[in-house]
Amino acid sequence: MKSSRLIRGAVAAVLGTLLLTACSGGDGNAAPRGWISDTYDASGAGWTDPDSRPQEVADAIHGHSGSLDRTTGDGMHFLRYADDMVTVSPRAGGSLVEIEDYRSAYNRHRRHVYGVMPDPDSEEFRGGGPGEGK
């Protein structure tokens, strides 16, 4: 009798762990930081592609890991991920790629992203990470 209780308890613990792992959502649409660092040249401000236009670079990043929102302004391309924003800007015939915390990037580029991407200080914003804003 005791061994069947132990087995049922162990099975319940394993199933509970699996369920919690499945519901945690992993990265939750994180910016592809590793892929960007492997694909582009590191620079002091982020990463550069000396030969490709910002549109091409933004398309490649979005193609690798789809962003939640995307917009443009003043030649820059903005890709929103769960907790981050990827900004692709023109730089010396190529592109500069930067990854910033979403709230900081939103405030920095507000004039370009306002009305397209959710304000991180609003009640409808739900990209702040596990449990935040829910």
Secondary structure as UniProt FT lines:
FT   HELIX           2..24
FT   TURN            26..27
FT   HELIX           33..39
FT   STRAND          41..43
FT   TURN            44..45
FT   STRAND          46..49
FT   HELIX           54..64
FT   STRAND          69..73
FT   TURN            74..75
FT   STRAND          76..80
FT   STRAND          84..91
FT   TURN            92..93
FT   STRAND          94..101
FT   HELIX           102..108
FT   HELIX           110..113
FT   TURN            115..116
FT   TURN            120..121
FT   TURN            123..124
FT   TURN            130..133
//
